[in-house]
Amino acid sequence: MRTGSWRPSRAAPGPQRPRMRRGRAPEAMAAAARALRGSGRPALRAGCGCGWGGRRRLWAPPGGSAGAAAAAASPPAGSSSGSGALSPFDRWLKRKQKNWAAVQAEPAKCDYLREEVGGRIADRVFDITRTFPLALDLGSGRGYIARHLTKETVEKLIQVDIAENALKKTVQSEIPTVSVVADEECLPFKEDTFDLVVSSLSLHWVNDLPRAFREIHQVLKPDGVFIGAMFGGDTLYELRCSLQLAELEREGGFSPHVSPFTAVSDLGHLLSRAGFNTLTVDTDEIQVNYPGLFEVMEDLQGMGESNCAWNRKPLLHRETMLAAAAIYQEMYGNSDGSVPATFQIYYMIGWKFHESQARPAQRGSATVSFGDLAKIDGLLSRGKK
């Protein structure tokens, strides 16, 4: 695990928190929050052609430009129907959220988290002492990984994202890049195409994570490597607990406002089942300080990270929001008046099998017993004599 936490301050503390008109004692709220946090998070259940001359759309609705406009304004057929266990997220809504975030006046204002994680992914790429002729950035957004890479490490990079507006606003890098609009759940590439696949803070919105891992494994060349990062189960636990307590107090029940995340214990199994070997999975936490709850939610919207779960609640009452802001400040507030938001990040590395890779020795082929380790000091002293 890479040590240390990154703690930037979003802005100076805002106005004082609103007082709650009625409610439980802070001690009772803290006890309820501990119970909520300890009850566990729901794990994400398991459930095209590409252009090399620039940006290209991989779906084209019938009817020319009129059909395209209609498709942009409404979800595709079947997407409005109810969801099942294998489809917790509304992918059409997620694409709309990311497109909206990309066309804001200052999209880079909310990119600090993606920039930081993109840099850490690039650090892991630099740890591998080889040059990758062709790499794929899955869920690239505005190019948060590409800007940290060099030509000596990656010769050419294909950037894939579901949001075309994000690809139009990509930041320039020294690596030649090609942008492809495609869904992470259905990669439009041939088998054994890429030497490297990277993904930063995108796969937590995929409905079928096992299938996504299998497709990544399929497009990798033998001895290719996948390096990814995704949000973990303790992400935004402060916001989650505050909203749940406020809804319990004001409305007599609560609904999910923070999307479900996969568990770190499942990642290794999913990667192994997809065919990866020599796996590495580690976790890290990034904590960002904000003036208050409303600034947290504003920046999440600016990142394109608003909730898109099918079972989300369509709105929050004003009284509930004010109560949640007060609970957030009371239970988690810093001494300077700001509030922390914790983002847990899972990093994963997996390799596609190749004959040249090191393999474990055959069972029973050892020539030294672990029982002999107790005698090693004596053997070393005798050797020195």
C-alpha positions as CSV (number, residue, x, y, z in Angstrom):
1,M,0.0,0.0,0.0
2,R,1.3,3.4,-0.8
3,T,1.4,5.4,2.3
4,G,0.1,8.8,3.1
5,S,-3.2,10.7,2.5
6,W,-3.6,13.7,0.3
7,R,-5.7,16.4,2.0
8,P,-6.3,19.5,-0.1
9,S,-8.6,22.1,1.1
10,R,-11.5,22.9,-1.2
11,A,-12.0,26.5,-0.1
12,A,-12.3,28.6,3.0
13,P,-15.0,27.6,5.4
14,G,-18.5,28.9,4.5
15,P,-21.2,30.3,6.7
16,Q,-22.1,28.6,10.0
17,R,-24.2,25.5,9.8
18,P,-27.9,25.8,10.1
19,R,-29.3,24.7,13.5
20,M,-31.6,21.8,13.6
21,R,-35.0,22.6,14.9
22,R,-35.5,19.3,16.6
23,G,-33.7,16.0,16.6
24,R,-31.7,13.5,18.6
25,A,-28.8,14.2,20.9
26,P,-25.4,14.2,19.2
27,E,-24.4,11.2,21.2
28,A,-27.4,9.2,19.8
29,M,-26.6,10.4,16.3
30,A,-23.0,9.3,16.6
31,A,-24.0,5.9,17.9
32,A,-26.5,5.5,14.9
33,A,-23.8,6.6,12.5
34,R,-21.3,4.0,13.9
35,A,-24.0,1.3,13.4
36,L,-24.7,2.4,9.9
37,R,-21.0,2.5,9.0
38,G,-20.4,-0.9,10.6
39,S,-23.3,-2.6,8.9
40,G,-21.3,-3.1,5.7
41,R,-21.7,-1.7,2.2
42,P,-23.5,-3.4,-0.6
43,A,-21.0,-5.0,-3.0
44,L,-21.6,-4.4,-6.7
45,R,-23.1,-7.6,-7.9
46,A,-21.7,-9.4,-10.9
47,G,-23.7,-9.5,-13.1
48,C,-18.8,-0.8,-31.9
49,G,-15.8,-0.4,-34.6
50,C,-13.2,2.1,-33.9
51,G,-11.8,5.0,-35.8
52,W,-8.1,5.5,-36.1
53,G,-8.2,8.9,-37.8
54,G,-9.7,10.9,-34.9
55,R,-13.0,10.9,-32.9
56,R,-15.8,8.6,-34.0
57,R,-19.2,7.8,-32.7
58,L,-19.8,4.0,-32.4
59,W,-23.6,4.3,-32.5
60,A,-25.8,6.2,-35.0
61,P,-29.5,6.3,-34.5
62,P,-31.7,6.0,-37.6
63,G,-33.1,9.1,-39.2
64,G,-29.9,11.2,-39.7
65,S,-29.4,14.3,-37.6
66,A,-33.0,14.4,-36.4
67,G,-32.6,10.8,-35.1
68,A,-29.3,11.8,-33.4
69,A,-30.9,14.8,-31.7
70,A,-33.8,12.6,-30.5
71,A,-31.3,10.0,-29.2
72,A,-29.4,12.7,-27.3
73,A,-32.5,14.0,-25.7
74,S,-34.0,10.6,-24.6
75,P,-32.7,7.3,-23.3
76,P,-32.3,4.4,-25.7
77,A,-35.1,1.8,-26.0
78,G,-35.4,-0.3,-22.9
79,S,-33.3,1.9,-20.7
80,S,-36.3,3.3,-18.9
81,S,-37.5,-0.1,-17.8
82,G,-37.0,-1.4,-14.3
83,S,-33.6,-2.7,-13.3
84,G,-32.5,-6.0,-12.0
85,A,-29.6,-7.2,-9.8
86,L,-27.3,-7.2,-12.8
87,S,-28.1,-3.6,-13.8
88,P,-28.0,-1.3,-10.7
89,F,-27.0,1.8,-12.8
90,D,-28.7,3.9,-15.5
91,R,-25.9,4.1,-18.0
92,W,-27.8,6.6,-20.2
93,L,-28.1,9.0,-17.2
94,K,-24.4,8.6,-16.3
95,R,-23.5,9.5,-19.9
96,K,-25.7,12.6,-19.6
97,Q,-24.1,13.6,-16.3
98,K,-20.6,13.3,-17.6
99,N,-21.5,15.2,-20.8
100,W,-23.0,18.0,-18.7
101,A,-19.9,18.2,-16.4
102,A,-17.6,18.4,-19.4
103,V,-19.3,21.5,-20.9
104,Q,-19.3,23.7,-17.8
105,A,-17.4,27.0,-17.9
106,E,-14.6,25.7,-15.7
107,P,-14.6,21.9,-15.9
108,A,-11.0,21.7,-14.5
109,K,-12.2,23.3,-11.2
110,C,-13.5,19.9,-10.1
111,D,-10.8,17.7,-11.6
112,Y,-8.5,17.7,-8.6
113,L,-9.4,14.2,-7.5
114,R,-9.2,12.6,-11.0
115,E,-5.9,14.4,-11.5
116,E,-4.4,13.0,-8.3
117,V,-5.5,9.4,-9.0
118,G,-4.5,9.7,-12.7
119,G,-1.0,10.7,-11.5
120,R,-0.9,7.6,-9.2
121,I,-1.9,5.3,-12.0
122,A,0.9,6.8,-14.2
123,D,3.4,6.2,-11.3
124,R,2.4,2.5,-11.5
125,V,3.0,2.5,-15.2
126,F,6.5,4.0,-14.7
127,D,7.3,1.2,-12.3
128,I,7.2,-1.3,-15.2
129,T,10.5,-0.9,-17.0
130,R,9.3,-1.3,-20.6
131,T,7.8,0.7,-23.5
132,F,4.2,0.1,-24.5
133,P,3.7,0.6,-28.2
134,L,-0.1,0.8,-27.9
135,A,-2.2,1.5,-24.8
136,L,-5.9,1.9,-24.0
137,D,-7.3,4.4,-21.5
138,L,-10.7,3.1,-20.5
139,G,-13.1,5.8,-19.2
140,S,-10.5,8.4,-20.0
141,G,-12.6,11.5,-19.4
142,R,-10.6,14.6,-20.3
143,G,-7.3,12.6,-20.2
144,Y,-6.4,12.5,-16.6
145,I,-3.8,9.7,-17.1
146,A,-2.4,10.8,-20.5
147,R,-1.1,14.1,-19.2
148,H,1.2,12.3,-16.8
149,L,2.7,9.8,-19.2
150,T,5.7,10.3,-21.5
151,K,6.5,9.2,-25.0
152,E,9.3,7.0,-23.7
153,T,6.7,4.9,-21.8
154,V,3.7,4.9,-24.1
155,E,4.1,5.4,-27.8
156,K,0.4,5.7,-28.7
157,L,-2.8,6.0,-26.6
158,I,-6.4,5.2,-27.4
159,Q,-8.8,7.2,-25.1
160,V,-12.3,5.7,-24.7
161,D,-15.2,7.2,-22.9
162,I,-19.0,7.1,-23.0
163,A,-19.2,10.9,-22.9
164,E,-18.3,12.6,-26.2
165,N,-18.1,16.0,-24.6
166,A,-15.4,14.9,-22.3
167,L,-13.4,13.6,-25.2
168,K,-13.8,16.9,-27.1
169,K,-12.3,18.7,-24.1
170,T,-9.3,16.4,-23.5
171,V,-6.1,18.1,-22.3
172,Q,-3.1,18.0,-24.7
173,S,-0.3,15.6,-23.9
174,E,3.0,14.7,-25.5
175,I,1.7,11.2,-26.5
176,P,-0.2,10.8,-29.8
177,T,-3.8,10.1,-28.8
178,V,-7.0,8.9,-30.6
179,S,-10.5,9.5,-29.0
180,V,-13.2,6.8,-29.4
181,V,-16.7,7.2,-28.1
182,A,-17.7,3.8,-26.7
183,D,-19.2,2.1,-23.6
184,E,-16.8,0.5,-21.2
185,E,-19.2,-2.4,-21.0
186,C,-18.8,-3.2,-24.7
187,L,-15.3,-2.6,-26.1
188,P,-15.1,-2.3,-29.9
189,F,-11.6,-3.7,-30.3
190,K,-10.2,-7.0,-31.6
191,E,-8.6,-9.6,-29.4
192,D,-4.9,-9.2,-28.5
193,T,-4.7,-5.5,-29.5
194,F,-3.2,-3.5,-26.6
195,D,0.1,-3.8,-24.7
196,L,-1.4,-1.8,-21.8
197,V,-4.9,-1.0,-20.5
198,V,-5.4,1.7,-17.8
199,S,-8.6,2.9,-16.2
200,S,-9.1,5.6,-13.5
201,L,-12.3,6.1,-11.5
202,S,-14.6,4.8,-14.2
203,L,-15.3,1.1,-13.6
204,H,-17.4,1.7,-10.4
205,W,-20.3,2.7,-12.7
206,V,-20.2,-0.5,-14.8
207,N,-23.2,-2.7,-14.4
208,D,-21.4,-6.0,-15.2
209,L,-17.9,-5.7,-13.7
210,P,-16.9,-9.4,-14.4
211,R,-17.8,-8.9,-18.0
212,A,-15.8,-5.7,-18.2
213,F,-12.8,-7.4,-16.7
214,R,-13.1,-10.2,-19.3
215,E,-13.3,-7.8,-22.1
216,I,-10.2,-5.9,-20.8
217,H,-8.4,-9.3,-20.6
218,Q,-9.5,-10.1,-24.2
219,V,-8.2,-7.0,-25.8
220,L,-4.8,-7.3,-24.1
221,K,-1.9,-8.9,-25.8
222,P,-0.2,-11.9,-24.1
223,D,2.1,-10.5,-21.4
224,G,0.0,-7.3,-21.4
225,V,-0.9,-5.5,-18.2
226,F,-4.0,-3.9,-16.8
227,I,-3.6,-1.1,-14.3
228,G,-6.8,0.3,-12.8
229,A,-8.3,2.4,-10.0
230,M,-11.9,2.6,-8.7
231,F,-13.8,3.9,-5.7
232,G,-14.1,1.6,-2.7
233,G,-16.8,0.9,-0.2
234,D,-15.8,3.6,2.4
235,T,-16.0,6.4,-0.2
236,L,-18.1,9.3,1.1
237,Y,-19.2,7.4,4.3
238,E,-19.6,10.8,6.0
239,L,-22.1,12.0,3.4
240,R,-23.8,8.6,3.4
241,C,-24.3,8.6,7.2
242,S,-25.4,12.2,7.4
243,L,-28.1,11.8,4.7
244,Q,-29.4,8.6,6.3
245,L,-29.6,10.1,9.7
246,A,-31.3,13.2,8.4
247,E,-33.9,11.2,6.5
248,L,-34.6,8.9,9.4
249,E,-35.1,12.0,11.6
250,R,-37.2,14.1,9.2
251,E,-39.0,11.5,7.0
252,G,-39.0,8.3,9.1
253,G,-36.9,6.3,6.7
254,F,-34.1,6.6,4.2
255,S,-33.2,5.6,0.6
256,P,-29.8,5.3,-1.0
257,H,-28.1,8.5,-2.1
258,V,-24.6,7.2,-2.5
259,S,-24.2,4.5,-5.2
260,P,-23.1,0.9,-4.2
261,F,-19.4,0.0,-4.5
262,T,-17.6,-3.3,-4.9
263,A,-15.7,-4.7,-1.9
264,V,-11.9,-5.0,-2.0
265,S,-12.2,-8.7,-1.1
266,D,-14.1,-9.4,-4.4
267,L,-11.6,-7.6,-6.7
268,G,-8.9,-10.3,-6.6
269,H,-11.5,-13.0,-7.3
270,L,-13.1,-11.2,-10.2
271,L,-9.7,-10.4,-11.8
272,S,-8.6,-14.0,-11.4
273,R,-11.8,-15.3,-12.8
274,A,-11.4,-13.0,-15.8
275,G,-8.0,-14.7,-16.6
276,F,-5.5,-12.3,-15.0
277,N,-2.5,-13.6,-13.1
278,T,0.2,-12.1,-10.9
279,L,-2.4,-9.9,-9.3
280,T,-1.8,-6.9,-7.0
281,V,-4.7,-5.1,-5.2
282,D,-4.1,-2.4,-2.7
283,T,-6.2,0.5,-1.2
284,D,-5.6,4.1,-0.3
285,E,-7.6,7.0,1.0
286,I,-7.8,10.6,-0.2
287,Q,-9.5,13.1,2.1
288,V,-10.6,16.4,0.8
289,N,-11.8,19.3,3.1
290,Y,-14.9,21.3,2.0
291,P,-16.8,24.3,3.6
292,G,-19.9,22.1,4.0
293,L,-22.2,19.4,2.7
294,F,-23.5,21.5,-0.1
295,E,-20.0,22.1,-1.5
296,V,-19.4,18.4,-1.4
297,M,-22.5,17.7,-3.5
298,E,-21.7,20.6,-5.9
299,D,-18.2,19.2,-6.6
300,L,-19.5,15.7,-7.1
301,Q,-21.9,17.0,-9.7
302,G,-19.0,18.9,-11.3
303,M,-17.0,15.7,-11.5
304,G,-19.9,13.9,-13.2
305,E,-20.2,11.6,-10.1
306,S,-23.8,12.2,-9.2
307,N,-25.8,9.1,-8.3
308,C,-27.3,7.2,-11.2
309,A,-28.6,4.1,-9.5
310,W,-32.0,3.0,-10.6
311,N,-33.3,3.0,-7.1
312,R,-32.2,6.5,-6.3
313,K,-34.6,9.0,-4.7
314,P,-35.6,11.7,-7.3
315,L,-35.4,14.6,-4.8
316,L,-34.5,15.6,-1.2
317,H,-36.6,17.9,0.8
318,R,-35.1,21.2,1.9
319,E,-35.6,20.3,5.6
320,T,-33.8,17.1,5.1
321,M,-30.9,18.7,3.3
322,L,-30.5,21.4,6.1
323,A,-30.6,18.7,8.7
324,A,-28.0,16.6,6.9
325,A,-25.7,19.6,6.6
326,A,-26.0,20.2,10.4
327,I,-25.4,16.5,11.2
328,Y,-22.3,16.4,8.8
329,Q,-20.8,19.4,10.6
330,E,-21.6,18.2,14.1
331,M,-20.3,14.7,13.6
332,Y,-17.4,15.1,11.2
333,G,-16.5,18.8,11.2
334,N,-12.9,19.9,11.6
335,S,-11.8,22.5,14.1
336,D,-11.5,25.2,11.4
337,G,-15.2,24.8,10.4
338,S,-14.6,22.7,7.3
339,V,-15.9,19.1,6.8
340,P,-13.9,16.1,5.4
341,A,-15.0,13.9,2.5
342,T,-13.2,10.6,2.3
343,F,-12.6,8.8,-1.0
344,Q,-11.3,5.2,-0.8
345,I,-9.4,4.1,-3.9
346,Y,-8.8,0.5,-4.9
347,Y,-5.8,0.1,-7.2
348,M,-5.4,-3.2,-9.1
349,I,-2.8,-4.7,-11.4
350,G,-3.2,-7.9,-13.4
351,W,-1.2,-9.5,-16.2
352,K,-2.3,-11.6,-19.2
353,F,-0.6,-15.0,-19.3
354,H,2.5,-15.5,-21.5
355,E,5.0,-18.4,-21.5
356,S,7.9,-16.0,-20.6
357,Q,6.3,-15.0,-17.3
358,A,7.6,-16.5,-14.1
359,R,5.5,-19.3,-12.7
360,P,5.4,-21.0,-9.3
361,A,7.4,-24.2,-9.0
362,Q,5.6,-27.6,-9.0
363,R,4.1,-28.8,-5.8
364,G,6.5,-31.0,-3.9
365,S,9.6,-29.8,-5.8
366,A,11.2,-27.9,-2.8
367,T,14.6,-29.1,-1.6
368,V,14.5,-27.4,1.8
369,S,12.0,-27.8,4.5
370,F,10.5,-24.9,6.5
371,G,11.5,-26.8,9.5
372,D,15.2,-26.3,8.7
373,L,14.8,-22.5,9.0
374,A,15.2,-22.9,12.8
375,K,18.7,-24.3,12.2
376,I,19.8,-21.5,9.8
377,D,21.6,-19.5,12.5
378,G,23.7,-22.5,13.4
379,L,24.5,-23.2,9.8
380,L,25.5,-19.6,9.1
381,S,27.8,-19.5,12.2
382,R,29.4,-22.8,11.1
383,G,30.0,-21.5,7.6
384,K,31.8,-18.4,9.0
385,K,34.2,-20.6,11.0
